[in-house]
Each structure stands twice: as structure tokens, then as C-alpha cells.
Amino acid sequence: MKKILLTLFAVALCSGAHAQKYAFVNTESIFKAMPEYTSTLEKIDKLARDYQAQVDAEYNAIAEMYERYQYQKSNLSETARKQIEEQIINREKTAGENQRKVFGQDGELMKKRMEMLKPVQDKVFAAIDQLAKAGGYDMVVDIASNTTLVYYNPALDLSTQVLGRLGITK
């Protein structure tokens, strides 16, 4: 009885299985070959430098405020000292919050980065989608972000074809 059930299970498994067609792409190399991607990254880097300059200017102003306080501290009353100390602490807190709003995980810079890169990414993903559908692929794996991929056949790599669809020649 066990043999019959195992045989039926194996037949059912084999009859339902079909070969999947799959391919690979390296989105990292595709993006690096795109001039619009590199120019967008340069714009994002400039924006990050501008934001950092604003943050640095605020912390420099706080440092100057603290130095002035240290210089005048001995001539101030207890009440005046506490008031200035609170101002410095509050300004530091505000500067830290602003820095997180800009550079944090969900900060302004990250949002700008995603917004600026989305059109380029959409073009690449649309080209991959078109190639996958035209080639009848069931799955396309990105080897750039797949750290567990042990082996792949380079003949199955569609990266060059994606670049061709995007009008880019290496």
C-alpha cells in the first residue's frame, strides 16, 4: 500500500512540474553604464554636501555661542547663566532634530534620492520586464544584490540586452 501511494505521489508530482525558464541581470552594472544615473548621483551628492554645509554652519554657530558663554560666564548672574545654558541646549537639540530630518533613514535626503532615481530605475525595470516577457522568462534574478547566488551561467545574463534596449552600448 505504501509503495502504491508513493508511486502515485511521485507521478502526480512529476506530471504537475514543468521547467521554468529564468535569466539573470546585473542592475549595478546596468546603472553604472547609464549616463543619466551617474549624473543623478552627482546631483544627489551635491545636494548632500549642501545639506551638510547647513548642518555644519548651525553647529559652528552653537560652538561660537558656547565659547562666548564660557568667556562671559564669570561675569553673569546664576539666572543669566542658566538661561544661556538652556538656549545652547535647546539649539543643540533643534540642530540634532534637523540633522535627523535631513539625513535620517526617512529623511529629506533619502526621499529626494528615491524621487530623483525613480525615473531611471523605472526605465531599467521596464526594459527588464519587456525582455522577460519577450523571452518567455518565468523569473529574472538580479545578481548584483543576490549574495547567496553560488553559480549562474553567463549565457543567461540579459544585462547587455537590457543596455541595448535602453540604447546604451558598452
C-alpha positions as YAML, in Angstrom:
chain: A
units: angstrom
residues:
- id: 1
  name: MET
  ca: [0.00, 0.00, 0.00]
- id: 2
  name: LYS
  ca: [2.87, 2.36, 0.87]
- id: 3
  name: LYS
  ca: [4.52, 1.69, -2.48]
- id: 4
  name: ILE
  ca: [1.33, 2.47, -4.37]
- id: 5
  name: LEU
  ca: [0.83, 5.76, -2.50]
- id: 6
  name: LEU
  ca: [4.46, 6.77, -3.01]
- id: 7
  name: THR
  ca: [4.24, 5.90, -6.70]
- id: 8
  name: LEU
  ca: [1.02, 7.89, -7.13]
- id: 9
  name: PHE
  ca: [2.56, 10.84, -5.28]
- id: 10
  name: ALA
  ca: [5.69, 10.76, -7.47]
- id: 11
  name: VAL
  ca: [3.61, 10.55, -10.68]
- id: 12
  name: ALA
  ca: [1.42, 13.45, -9.55]
- id: 13
  name: LEU
  ca: [4.46, 15.50, -8.65]
- id: 14
  name: CYS
  ca: [6.19, 14.84, -11.96]
- id: 15
  name: SER
  ca: [3.13, 15.47, -14.09]
- id: 16
  name: GLY
  ca: [2.47, 18.83, -12.43]
- id: 17
  name: ALA
  ca: [6.04, 20.03, -12.67]
- id: 18
  name: HIS
  ca: [7.26, 21.95, -15.66]
- id: 19
  name: ALA
  ca: [10.59, 23.52, -16.43]
- id: 20
  name: GLN
  ca: [10.91, 27.15, -15.55]
- id: 21
  name: LYS
  ca: [12.81, 29.49, -17.79]
- id: 22
  name: TYR
  ca: [14.94, 32.01, -15.95]
- id: 23
  name: ALA
  ca: [17.60, 34.61, -16.63]
- id: 24
  name: PHE
  ca: [19.92, 36.95, -14.77]
- id: 25
  name: VAL
  ca: [20.71, 40.66, -14.84]
- id: 26
  name: ASN
  ca: [23.26, 42.78, -13.04]
- id: 27
  name: THR
  ca: [21.43, 46.01, -12.29]
- id: 28
  name: GLU
  ca: [24.54, 47.52, -10.72]
- id: 29
  name: SER
  ca: [26.48, 47.30, -13.99]
- id: 30
  name: ILE
  ca: [23.43, 48.47, -15.94]
- id: 31
  name: PHE
  ca: [23.00, 51.56, -13.77]
- id: 32
  name: LYS
  ca: [26.73, 52.37, -13.87]
- id: 33
  name: ALA
  ca: [26.62, 52.29, -17.67]
- id: 34
  name: MET
  ca: [23.80, 54.84, -17.78]
- id: 35
  name: PRO
  ca: [24.98, 58.47, -18.02]
- id: 36
  name: GLU
  ca: [21.69, 59.74, -16.57]
- id: 37
  name: TYR
  ca: [22.17, 57.55, -13.50]
- id: 38
  name: THR
  ca: [25.68, 58.84, -12.81]
- id: 39
  name: SER
  ca: [24.61, 62.48, -13.37]
- id: 40
  name: THR
  ca: [21.67, 61.95, -10.99]
- id: 41
  name: LEU
  ca: [24.05, 60.54, -8.36]
- id: 42
  name: GLU
  ca: [26.26, 63.61, -8.80]
- id: 43
  name: LYS
  ca: [23.24, 65.88, -8.21]
- id: 44
  name: ILE
  ca: [22.33, 63.88, -5.10]
- id: 45
  name: ASP
  ca: [25.92, 64.13, -3.83]
- id: 46
  name: LYS
  ca: [25.86, 67.92, -4.34]
- id: 47
  name: LEU
  ca: [22.56, 68.13, -2.50]
- id: 48
  name: ALA
  ca: [24.04, 66.10, 0.37]
- id: 49
  name: ARG
  ca: [27.05, 68.43, 0.52]
- id: 50
  name: ASP
  ca: [24.73, 71.46, 0.60]
- id: 51
  name: TYR
  ca: [22.68, 69.93, 3.41]
- id: 52
  name: GLN
  ca: [25.86, 69.06, 5.31]
- id: 53
  name: ALA
  ca: [27.12, 72.62, 4.94]
- id: 54
  name: GLN
  ca: [23.86, 73.88, 6.51]
- id: 55
  name: VAL
  ca: [24.20, 71.43, 9.40]
- id: 56
  name: ASP
  ca: [27.87, 72.34, 9.90]
- id: 57
  name: ALA
  ca: [27.02, 76.06, 9.90]
- id: 58
  name: GLU
  ca: [24.42, 75.53, 12.62]
- id: 59
  name: TYR
  ca: [26.82, 73.51, 14.80]
- id: 60
  name: ASN
  ca: [29.54, 76.13, 14.27]
- id: 61
  name: ALA
  ca: [27.11, 78.83, 15.40]
- id: 62
  name: ILE
  ca: [26.33, 76.78, 18.50]
- id: 63
  name: ALA
  ca: [30.05, 76.33, 19.20]
- id: 64
  name: GLU
  ca: [30.58, 80.10, 18.93]
- id: 65
  name: MET
  ca: [27.62, 80.69, 21.22]
- id: 66
  name: TYR
  ca: [29.15, 78.28, 23.77]
- id: 67
  name: GLU
  ca: [32.59, 79.92, 23.52]
- id: 68
  name: ARG
  ca: [31.04, 83.36, 24.12]
- id: 69
  name: TYR
  ca: [29.21, 81.92, 27.11]
- id: 70
  name: GLN
  ca: [32.44, 80.43, 28.53]
- id: 71
  name: TYR
  ca: [34.18, 83.78, 28.14]
- id: 72
  name: GLN
  ca: [31.34, 85.70, 29.83]
- id: 73
  name: LYS
  ca: [30.35, 83.04, 32.37]
- id: 74
  name: SER
  ca: [32.19, 84.53, 35.34]
- id: 75
  name: ASN
  ca: [30.52, 87.93, 34.81]
- id: 76
  name: LEU
  ca: [26.96, 86.54, 34.57]
- id: 77
  name: SER
  ca: [24.44, 86.02, 37.31]
- id: 78
  name: GLU
  ca: [23.22, 82.49, 38.11]
- id: 79
  name: THR
  ca: [19.91, 83.22, 36.36]
- id: 80
  name: ALA
  ca: [21.62, 84.53, 33.22]
- id: 81
  name: ARG
  ca: [23.95, 81.52, 33.13]
- id: 82
  name: LYS
  ca: [21.05, 79.08, 33.35]
- id: 83
  name: GLN
  ca: [19.15, 80.97, 30.66]
- id: 84
  name: ILE
  ca: [22.08, 80.90, 28.23]
- id: 85
  name: GLU
  ca: [22.81, 77.24, 29.00]
- id: 86
  name: GLU
  ca: [19.19, 76.38, 28.22]
- id: 87
  name: GLN
  ca: [19.40, 78.34, 24.97]
- id: 88
  name: ILE
  ca: [22.53, 76.41, 23.95]
- id: 89
  name: ILE
  ca: [20.98, 73.06, 24.89]
- id: 90
  name: ASN
  ca: [17.75, 73.85, 23.05]
- id: 91
  name: ARG
  ca: [19.64, 74.97, 19.98]
- id: 92
  name: GLU
  ca: [21.70, 71.76, 20.03]
- id: 93
  name: LYS
  ca: [18.52, 69.68, 20.30]
- id: 94
  name: THR
  ca: [16.94, 71.57, 17.40]
- id: 95
  name: ALA
  ca: [20.09, 71.16, 15.31]
- id: 96
  name: GLY
  ca: [20.14, 67.41, 16.02]
- id: 97
  name: GLU
  ca: [16.46, 67.05, 15.10]
- id: 98
  name: ASN
  ca: [17.02, 68.98, 11.88]
- id: 99
  name: GLN
  ca: [20.00, 66.78, 11.06]
- id: 100
  name: ARG
  ca: [17.87, 63.65, 11.54]
- id: 101
  name: LYS
  ca: [15.08, 65.16, 9.43]
- id: 102
  name: VAL
  ca: [17.54, 65.66, 6.59]
- id: 103
  name: PHE
  ca: [19.93, 62.70, 6.91]
- id: 104
  name: GLY
  ca: [17.79, 60.15, 8.75]
- id: 105
  name: GLN
  ca: [16.51, 56.91, 7.26]
- id: 106
  name: ASP
  ca: [13.24, 58.58, 6.26]
- id: 107
  name: GLY
  ca: [14.86, 61.99, 5.93]
- id: 108
  name: GLU
  ca: [14.62, 64.59, 3.24]
- id: 109
  name: LEU
  ca: [17.81, 63.46, 1.50]
- id: 110
  name: MET
  ca: [16.62, 59.85, 1.26]
- id: 111
  name: LYS
  ca: [13.25, 60.98, -0.10]
- id: 112
  name: LYS
  ca: [14.96, 63.21, -2.67]
- id: 113
  name: ARG
  ca: [17.28, 60.36, -3.64]
- id: 114
  name: MET
  ca: [14.38, 57.99, -4.20]
- id: 115
  name: GLU
  ca: [12.44, 60.66, -6.11]
- id: 116
  name: MET
  ca: [15.38, 61.52, -8.36]
- id: 117
  name: LEU
  ca: [16.42, 57.91, -9.06]
- id: 118
  name: LYS
  ca: [12.91, 56.53, -9.62]
- id: 119
  name: PRO
  ca: [12.62, 57.56, -13.31]
- id: 120
  name: VAL
  ca: [15.97, 55.91, -14.11]
- id: 121
  name: GLN
  ca: [15.06, 52.78, -12.18]
- id: 122
  name: ASP
  ca: [11.67, 52.63, -13.86]
- id: 123
  name: LYS
  ca: [13.34, 52.69, -17.29]
- id: 124
  name: VAL
  ca: [15.65, 49.82, -16.37]
- id: 125
  name: PHE
  ca: [12.91, 47.73, -14.79]
- id: 126
  name: ALA
  ca: [10.63, 48.33, -17.79]
- id: 127
  name: ALA
  ca: [13.38, 47.14, -20.15]
- id: 128
  name: ILE
  ca: [13.94, 44.05, -18.00]
- id: 129
  name: ASP
  ca: [10.19, 43.40, -17.95]
- id: 130
  name: GLN
  ca: [9.96, 43.70, -21.75]
- id: 131
  name: LEU
  ca: [12.88, 41.31, -22.26]
- id: 132
  name: ALA
  ca: [11.46, 38.83, -19.75]
- id: 133
  name: LYS
  ca: [8.08, 38.81, -21.46]
- id: 134
  name: ALA
  ca: [9.56, 38.64, -24.97]
- id: 135
  name: GLY
  ca: [11.88, 35.80, -23.94]
- id: 136
  name: GLY
  ca: [9.19, 33.94, -22.03]
- id: 137
  name: TYR
  ca: [11.17, 34.01, -18.78]
- id: 138
  name: ASP
  ca: [9.39, 32.97, -15.60]
- id: 139
  name: MET
  ca: [11.98, 34.62, -13.39]
- id: 140
  name: VAL
  ca: [14.77, 37.19, -13.71]
- id: 141
  name: VAL
  ca: [17.25, 37.32, -10.83]
- id: 142
  name: ASP
  ca: [19.38, 40.37, -10.05]
- id: 143
  name: ILE
  ca: [22.88, 39.06, -9.38]
- id: 144
  name: ALA
  ca: [24.05, 42.45, -8.08]
- id: 145
  name: SER
  ca: [22.00, 42.16, -4.90]
- id: 146
  name: ASN
  ca: [21.85, 38.38, -4.54]
- id: 147
  name: THR
  ca: [24.53, 37.44, -2.01]
- id: 148
  name: THR
  ca: [23.52, 33.78, -1.87]
- id: 149
  name: LEU
  ca: [23.87, 33.03, -5.57]
- id: 150
  name: VAL
  ca: [26.61, 30.45, -5.90]
- id: 151
  name: TYR
  ca: [26.71, 29.96, -9.66]
- id: 152
  name: TYR
  ca: [25.00, 31.22, -12.76]
- id: 153
  name: ASN
  ca: [25.57, 30.63, -16.43]
- id: 154
  name: PRO
  ca: [26.73, 33.91, -18.03]
- id: 155
  name: ALA
  ca: [24.88, 32.89, -21.19]
- id: 156
  name: LEU
  ca: [21.67, 33.54, -19.23]
- id: 157
  name: ASP
  ca: [22.73, 37.11, -18.33]
- id: 158
  name: LEU
  ca: [20.44, 39.65, -20.01]
- id: 159
  name: SER
  ca: [22.35, 42.74, -18.82]
- id: 160
  name: THR
  ca: [23.80, 43.55, -22.25]
- id: 161
  name: GLN
  ca: [20.40, 43.13, -23.86]
- id: 162
  name: VAL
  ca: [18.85, 45.46, -21.26]
- id: 163
  name: LEU
  ca: [21.51, 48.08, -22.07]
- id: 164
  name: GLY
  ca: [20.72, 47.59, -25.77]
- id: 165
  name: ARG
  ca: [17.02, 48.20, -25.08]
- id: 166
  name: LEU
  ca: [17.98, 51.37, -23.27]
- id: 167
  name: GLY
  ca: [20.08, 52.49, -26.25]
- id: 168
  name: ILE
  ca: [23.39, 52.12, -24.41]
- id: 169
  name: THR
  ca: [26.39, 50.39, -25.93]
- id: 170
  name: LYS
  ca: [29.36, 49.44, -23.80]
...
